[in-house]
Amino acid sequence: MSAAMVIAIDAMGGDHAPEMVIDGAALAHSRMPALRFQLFGDEARIQPLLARHPRLRDGVEMRHAAHAIAPTDKPSQALRKSAQSSMRLAIEAVRDGQAGAVVSAGNTGALMALARFVLKMQPGVDRPAMVSYFPTARGESALLDLGANVECDARNLVQFAILGAGFARSVLGVERPTVGLLNVGAEELKGHEEVRAAAQVLRESKFGFDFHGFVEGDDIGAGTVDVVVTDGFTGNAVLKATEGTAKLISSFLGLAFRRSWVSMLGYALAKPALDSLRAKLDPRHYNGALFLGLNGVVVKSHGGTDREGFASAISVAADMARGDFNERIHADLDVFDHRSPAPPDAPPVKAAS
């Protein structure tokens, strides 16, 4: 069994772990029978859960972990007391070549800190970035950074564009992605100096993707580009606003169809179309933010998700583990580091905790 087909799972991470994690792994295994899992966690709690899923048991290797990282632990605390934690041991499985990727629904800050400490950064990458994908009018697009770096300089943004294009190739299946920088306007003179400087490098360098230029907020839903690049503060705000808007629309539709017997009849007639819309907007189908820039595949699932959402996160991890993501981006990073004009100096960058 290739290590790329093995997913290490932090079975104790998440609001409803380990039950949700085991149910999600079972669902993912039913869809991808070739996958195998290494489960890290409290064996006494996990074995009875595995007994409910006979088909999954044959594809699981149990690794007992005496401790779990708490949701309230700060990254510094997690680093100090993580030696025998389920999260740390799962990440080490990737470092040691035993697994092709790790998935956790646990503490985001702790996962980022431990992954960076254990796996280290890829050569040519200064900071990790969080990326995920979402539905658009044209299909699906990726957005990064989603919160790992509150402030970014031009160099960070160019690296994020390279990493995001690699994600689009591996997960979205776009051979030559289009990349755009999120800005307050499409004109070249608009936006912060860091954004304009990054755009200049992306225009003048020959990378393995097509640079579209600046995109605005309404371009995200329109699917104008395959990859939208921005700093972590803006990206996180966009992500939360988008999720909130989807929930608001769903709520409004529910209220509208319950107003009268006529509207309820209309709902009955429109139910197939509404079910399709609900599935398209369901955030569980897009669950699984990837930490890009590390020497290994690390996927963060939403802590409050259910088995459907966790199975989606495993699917993202499997796509990345099977692909040649790291190999494909090395060439672009080399172009940036050795042949592109260097971005102007920028103030020190503050990373999110």
C-alpha positions as CSV (number, residue, x, y, z in Angstrom):
1,M,0.0,0.0,0.0
2,S,1.4,3.3,-1.1
3,A,1.8,5.9,1.7
4,A,-0.1,8.3,-0.6
5,M,-3.2,6.2,-0.1
6,V,-3.0,6.3,3.6
7,I,-4.6,9.2,5.5
8,A,-3.6,9.9,9.1
9,I,-6.6,11.1,11.1
10,D,-6.6,13.0,14.4
11,A,-9.6,11.0,15.8
12,M,-9.9,13.2,18.9
13,G,-10.1,16.6,17.2
14,G,-13.5,18.3,16.7
15,D,-16.6,19.3,18.6
16,H,-18.2,15.8,18.2
17,A,-15.1,13.6,18.2
18,P,-14.4,10.8,18.1
19,E,-17.9,9.7,17.0
20,M,-18.2,12.2,14.1
21,V,-14.6,11.4,12.9
22,I,-15.2,7.6,12.8
23,D,-18.5,8.1,11.0
24,G,-16.9,10.5,8.5
25,A,-14.0,8.1,7.9
26,A,-16.5,5.3,7.3
27,L,-18.4,7.4,4.8
28,A,-15.2,8.4,3.0
29,H,-14.1,4.7,2.8
30,S,-17.4,3.7,1.3
31,R,-16.8,6.2,-1.5
32,M,-13.0,5.6,-1.8
33,P,-12.5,1.9,-0.9
34,A,-8.8,2.0,-1.8
35,L,-8.0,4.5,1.0
36,R,-6.5,3.3,4.3
37,F,-6.5,5.2,7.5
38,Q,-4.2,5.5,10.5
39,L,-6.4,6.6,13.5
40,F,-4.7,8.4,16.4
41,G,-6.7,8.7,19.6
42,D,-8.0,7.0,22.7
43,E,-8.3,3.3,21.7
44,A,-10.8,2.5,24.4
45,R,-13.2,5.0,23.0
46,I,-12.5,4.4,19.3
47,Q,-12.7,0.6,19.1
48,P,-16.4,0.4,20.0
49,L,-17.1,3.0,17.4
50,L,-15.2,1.0,14.8
51,A,-17.3,-2.0,15.6
52,R,-20.3,-0.2,14.1
53,H,-18.5,-0.1,10.7
54,P,-17.2,-3.6,9.9
55,R,-16.0,-2.6,6.4
56,L,-14.0,0.3,7.8
57,R,-12.2,-1.9,10.3
58,D,-10.3,-3.7,7.6
59,G,-8.9,-0.4,6.3
60,V,-7.8,1.0,9.7
61,E,-4.6,0.9,11.7
62,M,-5.2,2.0,15.2
63,R,-2.6,4.1,17.0
64,H,-3.2,4.8,20.6
65,A,-2.7,8.4,21.7
66,A,-2.8,9.2,25.4
67,H,-3.7,12.9,25.0
68,A,-5.7,15.3,22.9
69,I,-5.2,19.0,22.2
70,A,-8.0,21.0,23.7
71,P,-9.9,23.6,21.7
72,T,-8.8,26.2,24.2
73,D,-5.1,25.4,24.1
74,K,-3.0,28.2,22.7
75,P,-0.5,27.2,20.0
76,S,2.4,27.7,22.4
77,Q,0.7,25.4,24.9
78,A,0.1,22.8,22.2
79,L,3.7,22.8,21.2
80,R,4.8,22.2,24.8
81,K,2.5,19.4,25.8
82,S,1.8,17.7,22.4
83,A,4.4,14.9,22.4
84,Q,1.8,12.1,22.8
85,S,-1.2,13.9,21.5
86,S,-3.4,12.5,18.7
87,M,-2.8,15.6,16.6
88,R,1.0,15.6,16.9
89,L,1.3,11.8,16.3
90,A,-0.9,12.1,13.2
91,I,1.3,14.9,11.7
92,E,4.4,12.9,12.5
93,A,3.0,10.0,10.4
94,V,3.1,12.3,7.4
95,R,6.6,13.4,8.3
96,D,7.9,9.9,8.6
97,G,6.4,8.8,5.3
98,Q,3.8,6.5,6.8
99,A,0.8,8.5,5.5
100,G,0.3,10.8,2.5
101,A,-1.8,13.4,4.4
102,V,-3.3,14.2,7.8
103,V,-6.8,15.4,8.6
104,S,-7.9,17.1,11.8
105,A,-11.0,18.9,13.0
106,G,-9.2,20.1,16.1
107,N,-7.8,23.4,17.3
108,T,-6.8,25.4,14.2
109,G,-4.0,27.4,15.8
110,A,-2.5,24.3,17.4
111,L,-2.7,22.4,14.1
112,M,-0.9,25.1,12.2
113,A,1.8,25.5,14.8
114,L,2.4,21.8,15.1
115,A,2.4,21.2,11.4
116,R,4.9,24.0,10.8
117,F,7.1,22.7,13.6
118,V,7.0,19.0,12.6
119,L,6.9,19.2,8.8
120,K,8.8,22.5,8.3
121,M,8.2,24.9,5.4
122,Q,8.8,24.0,1.7
123,P,12.0,25.6,0.2
124,G,11.1,29.0,-1.2
125,V,7.9,29.5,0.9
126,D,8.0,32.0,3.7
127,R,4.6,31.3,5.3
128,P,1.8,28.7,5.2
129,A,-1.5,29.7,3.8
130,M,-5.0,28.3,4.2
131,V,-7.0,27.5,1.1
132,S,-10.4,26.0,0.3
133,Y,-12.8,26.1,-2.6
134,F,-16.4,27.1,-3.1
135,P,-19.2,27.1,-5.7
136,T,-19.4,29.8,-8.3
137,A,-21.4,30.5,-11.4
138,R,-18.8,28.8,-13.5
139,G,-18.1,25.8,-11.3
140,E,-15.7,26.1,-8.4
141,S,-12.9,28.4,-7.4
142,A,-10.2,28.5,-4.7
143,L,-9.6,31.3,-2.2
144,L,-6.6,31.9,-0.1
145,D,-5.4,33.0,2.5
146,L,-8.3,32.1,4.8
147,G,-6.8,33.4,8.0
148,A,-3.3,32.1,8.6
149,N,-1.7,35.5,7.9
150,V,-3.5,38.6,8.9
151,E,-1.0,40.9,7.1
152,C,0.9,40.0,4.0
153,D,3.6,41.7,1.9
154,A,4.0,41.4,-1.9
155,R,6.3,38.4,-1.6
156,N,3.7,36.5,0.4
157,L,0.9,37.2,-2.1
158,V,3.0,36.0,-5.1
159,Q,3.8,32.8,-3.2
160,F,0.1,32.3,-2.4
161,A,-0.7,32.7,-6.1
162,I,1.8,29.9,-6.9
163,L,0.5,27.7,-4.1
164,G,-3.1,28.4,-5.0
165,A,-2.6,27.5,-8.6
166,G,-1.1,24.1,-7.5
167,F,-4.2,23.5,-5.4
168,A,-6.4,24.2,-8.3
169,R,-4.6,21.7,-10.5
170,S,-4.6,19.0,-7.9
171,V,-8.1,19.4,-6.4
172,L,-10.2,21.3,-9.0
173,G,-8.6,19.5,-11.9
174,V,-7.7,22.8,-13.8
175,E,-4.5,22.2,-15.8
176,R,-3.6,25.8,-16.3
177,P,-5.5,27.9,-13.7
178,T,-6.3,31.6,-13.9
179,V,-5.3,33.6,-10.9
180,G,-6.5,37.0,-9.7
181,L,-5.6,39.3,-6.8
182,L,-8.5,40.6,-4.8
183,N,-8.6,44.4,-4.8
184,V,-10.9,47.3,-4.5
185,G,-10.9,47.9,-8.3
186,A,-9.6,46.4,-11.5
187,E,-7.5,49.5,-12.4
188,E,-3.7,49.0,-12.0
189,L,-3.3,52.1,-9.7
190,K,-5.9,50.9,-7.1
191,G,-5.2,49.1,-3.9
192,H,-2.4,48.9,-1.4
193,E,1.3,49.1,-2.4
194,E,1.8,45.4,-1.5
195,V,-1.0,44.3,-3.9
196,R,0.2,46.4,-6.7
197,A,3.8,45.2,-6.3
198,A,2.6,41.6,-6.3
199,A,0.6,42.2,-9.5
200,Q,3.7,43.6,-11.2
201,V,5.7,40.4,-10.4
202,L,2.9,38.2,-11.5
203,R,2.5,40.1,-14.8
204,E,6.2,40.0,-15.7
205,S,7.0,36.4,-14.7
206,K,6.2,33.3,-16.6
207,F,4.6,30.9,-14.2
208,G,2.6,27.7,-14.8
209,F,-0.7,29.6,-14.6
210,D,-2.3,32.6,-16.2
211,F,-2.5,35.9,-14.2
212,H,-5.8,37.6,-14.8
213,G,-5.1,40.8,-12.9
214,F,-7.1,42.4,-10.2
215,V,-10.6,41.0,-9.3
216,E,-13.3,42.5,-7.1
217,G,-15.7,41.0,-4.6
218,D,-18.4,40.3,-7.2
219,D,-15.9,38.4,-9.3
220,I,-15.7,35.7,-6.6
221,G,-19.2,34.4,-7.0
222,A,-19.0,34.9,-10.8
223,G,-16.1,32.6,-11.0
224,T,-14.0,35.1,-13.0
225,V,-10.8,33.3,-12.0
226,D,-10.0,29.8,-10.7
227,V,-7.9,31.1,-7.8
228,V,-8.5,34.3,-5.8
229,V,-5.5,35.5,-3.7
230,T,-5.7,37.9,-0.8
231,D,-4.4,38.4,2.8
232,G,-5.7,36.3,5.6
233,F,-7.8,39.0,7.2
234,T,-9.7,39.7,4.0
235,G,-10.0,36.1,3.0
236,N,-11.4,35.1,6.4
237,A,-13.9,37.9,6.2
238,V,-15.0,36.9,2.7
239,L,-15.3,33.2,3.8
240,K,-17.5,34.0,6.8
241,A,-19.6,36.5,4.9
242,T,-20.2,34.0,2.1
243,E,-21.2,31.3,4.5
244,G,-23.5,33.7,6.4
245,T,-25.2,34.8,3.2
246,A,-25.8,31.2,2.1
247,K,-27.5,30.5,5.5
248,L,-29.5,33.7,5.2
249,I,-30.8,32.8,1.7
250,S,-31.8,29.3,2.9
251,S,-33.6,30.8,5.9
252,F,-35.5,33.3,3.7
253,L,-36.6,30.6,1.3
254,G,-37.9,28.5,4.2
255,L,-39.9,31.4,5.6
256,A,-41.3,32.3,2.1
257,F,-42.5,28.8,1.4
258,R,-44.2,28.4,4.7
259,R,-46.3,31.6,4.4
260,S,-49.4,30.1,2.9
261,W,-50.9,26.9,1.5
262,V,-50.2,28.3,-2.0
263,S,-46.5,28.8,-1.3
264,M,-46.3,25.3,0.3
265,L,-47.8,23.9,-2.9
266,G,-45.2,25.8,-4.8
267,Y,-42.6,24.3,-2.6
268,A,-43.8,20.8,-3.4
269,L,-43.6,21.4,-7.1
270,A,-40.2,23.1,-6.9
271,K,-38.7,20.6,-4.4
272,P,-36.4,18.8,-6.8
273,A,-34.9,22.1,-8.0
274,L,-34.6,23.4,-4.4
275,D,-32.9,20.2,-3.3
276,S,-30.3,20.6,-6.0
277,L,-29.7,24.2,-5.0
278,R,-29.4,23.2,-1.3
279,A,-26.8,20.6,-2.2
280,K,-24.9,23.1,-4.3
281,L,-24.7,25.6,-1.4
282,D,-24.2,23.0,1.3
283,P,-20.9,24.1,3.0
284,R,-20.2,20.5,4.1
285,H,-19.4,19.6,0.5
286,Y,-16.6,22.2,0.5
287,N,-15.3,21.4,4.0
288,G,-11.6,21.0,4.3
289,A,-9.1,23.9,4.3
290,L,-5.6,22.9,3.2
291,F,-2.4,24.3,4.8
292,L,-0.3,25.2,1.8
293,G,3.5,25.6,1.9
294,L,4.4,22.8,4.2
295,N,6.5,19.7,3.5
296,G,3.4,17.5,3.7
297,V,-0.4,17.6,3.2
298,V,-2.4,19.0,6.2
299,V,-6.1,19.4,6.0
300,K,-8.2,21.3,8.6
301,S,-11.8,20.3,8.9
302,H,-14.4,22.6,10.5
303,G,-14.6,21.6,14.1
304,G,-18.4,21.6,14.2
305,T,-19.0,19.6,11.0
306,D,-20.8,16.2,10.7
307,R,-19.7,13.0,9.0
308,E,-20.6,14.4,5.5
309,G,-18.3,17.4,6.1
310,F,-15.5,15.3,7.5
311,A,-15.7,12.9,4.6
312,S,-15.3,15.9,2.3
313,A,-12.2,16.9,4.1
314,I,-10.7,13.4,3.7
315,S,-11.5,13.7,0.0
316,V,-9.5,16.9,-0.3
317,A,-6.6,15.2,1.5
318,A,-6.7,12.2,-0.8
319,D,-6.7,14.4,-3.9
320,M,-3.6,16.3,-2.7
321,A,-1.8,13.1,-1.5
322,R,-2.3,11.4,-4.9
323,G,-1.3,14.5,-6.9
324,D,2.1,15.9,-7.7
325,F,1.4,19.2,-6.0
326,N,4.8,19.8,-4.5
327,E,6.7,18.9,-7.6
328,R,4.5,21.1,-9.8
329,I,5.0,24.3,-7.7
330,H,8.7,23.9,-7.3
331,A,9.4,25.2,-10.8
332,D,7.2,28.3,-10.3
333,L,8.9,29.0,-6.9
334,D,12.2,28.8,-8.7
335,V,11.1,31.3,-11.3
336,F,10.0,33.7,-8.5
337,D,13.1,33.4,-6.4
338,H,15.7,33.5,-9.2
339,R,14.3,35.2,-12.2
340,S,11.6,37.6,-11.1
341,P,12.0,41.2,-10.0
342,A,12.0,41.2,-6.2
343,P,9.0,43.0,-4.6
344,P,9.8,46.3,-2.8
345,D,10.5,46.2,0.9
346,A,7.4,46.1,3.1
347,P,6.7,46.5,6.8
348,P,7.1,43.4,9.0
349,V,4.2,41.0,8.6
350,K,2.1,39.8,11.5
351,A,0.8,36.3,11.3
352,A,-2.5,35.1,12.8
353,S,-2.2,33.0,15.9
